[in-house]
Amino acid sequence: MRRRVALITNRNKPKAAEALEEIRSLILQHGELIAELQTNETNGLPDADNVDLVIALGGDGTILAAAHKCLALRTPLLGVNTGKVGFMAGYELDRFKLDAKGLLSEAELFIKPVTPLHGVVRNTDGTPVFASFALNEFVVSAGPPFRMITLDISVDEQVGPRVSGDGIIVSTPLGSTAYNVSAGGPIVAPGVNAMTVTPIAAHSLSFRPIVVPSCSEVAIRVCNANSIENSGTTLIIDGQEDHRLRDGDVLRVTAAKEQIGFVHDPRVSYWKTLLGKMHWASEPNASGIKRRF
């Protein structure tokens, strides 16, 4: 069986653009190229019944953009890394080239299901004004003029803390190694049914990240938002999409009903990826690089 493939690439990235012709050739040789899109294209995805596999060529940003595009397709997503880290990519470029024949035709695909988050923003009178899915995280960011904002947090309608600071992150296990870990949140292994709530520069010595079951609902109420000209406090979704927030807006986050299947190389474990790409627990200057200033 020749798999029907939709190929998504960020051609603005030099390494992805360089690899595109070779990847396209492999798809045409061993599979069937149904559609080819750039990450910034909003149209052109095939019908769900006409595609067996989506391949995203690039780094984590490209893979996230592809995941948002193909969520409705319910089709497996295979990320081929040409970026700096490519933590979300199932295959490195060289390994994909070696395995292309099997992946595009007869081989079994090793798929990890990932459950996104679903977020809804309601204004002060309860009217829904925005909704989206997040593979990595929802971020409430203080925004210009970058004064501290105040947020009320509740879990399953139970009143939680009030936090002042630069914002807050609600992430999936997949996204726990992204902005969440940079802000001091925990790494959550894939397969754990949970989401993390991590403050960004909280004005408190005692506010620590928390991990809650994925069946919970996390609600974040904006007590006071920043606003200046056409910008201010903003909800950012996977670094791909954003929505302005105002005083009184409430973001409610739950686990989505939909899932995305990420194709991965069965020879590379999650822990190996943590060690190799995130340099988990590496000693200082483990790479031997010396810098002068």
C-alpha positions, 0 to 999 in steps of 0.5 A: 500500500502506498500511503497518501501523504500531505506535506507541510514545510516552512520554506523560510527555514533554510535547512527545511528548504534544502531538504524539501526536494529530497523529501518530496522525491522520496514521497513520490517514489514510495508513496503518493503526494496528495497535497503540499503546503507551507505552514502559513497557508490556511487552505489546501488540506485534503479531505480526511478520507483522502490522506493517510499521513501528514509529514511536517518538515522543519522544527518544533514550530513547524510541527505545531503549526501542522498539528493545528492544521490537521487536527480535524483530519484525525490523521497521524502526523510525522515530524521530520526534524531540520530545526535546532532541537526538534523535540516533538519530531518523530524522526531525524532527517537522516533516519527518515531517509533510511526508513522512508520506503517502509514509512511511506508504504508497507511498514507499521507506524508506531503512533503515540496519541496526544491529547490537546487542551481545549480553551474557551475565553468568556467575557464578563457577561459569560459570552464565549468570545474565543476558543482554540486547541493547544498541543503544548500550552496556553499562556496568559502573558502580561504584555505591554506595557509589561506591568504585573497582572493579577489572575485568579485561579480555580480548579474544578470550581474550587477557589485557588490562589490569586497570583500577581506576576508576568502571567501563567502557563497551562501545559500538556505533558508534551508541552512540559518541556517547552515554555513550562520548563523554562519557567521552572515547571516540571517535566511530565512524562508522556502518557501521564493524564495531567496538565501543569499550571506554572506561574511566570515570574510570580511576585511570591516566594511560595507560589509553585507549579502544580500538576492536576488531573487531565479530567479537571477544569482549570479556570483563570480569571483576569483581575487586571490586564495590561492595555496600551494602544492595540496591545496588552495582556494576551492569551498565546496558544502554542506560539501560533495564535493569540487573543487579547484578554481584558479585565474580567475575562475568564479562560477555562481549560480542559482536556480535548475530546480529540487526539492527534497521533504522533508517529515516532521512531521506535528505536528512540525512547522519550528518555533518550530524547530528554538526554540527547536534546534537552541535556537532562541533568547534564553537568555544567559545561558538559559539551566542553564549549568554552566562551569568552566575553 
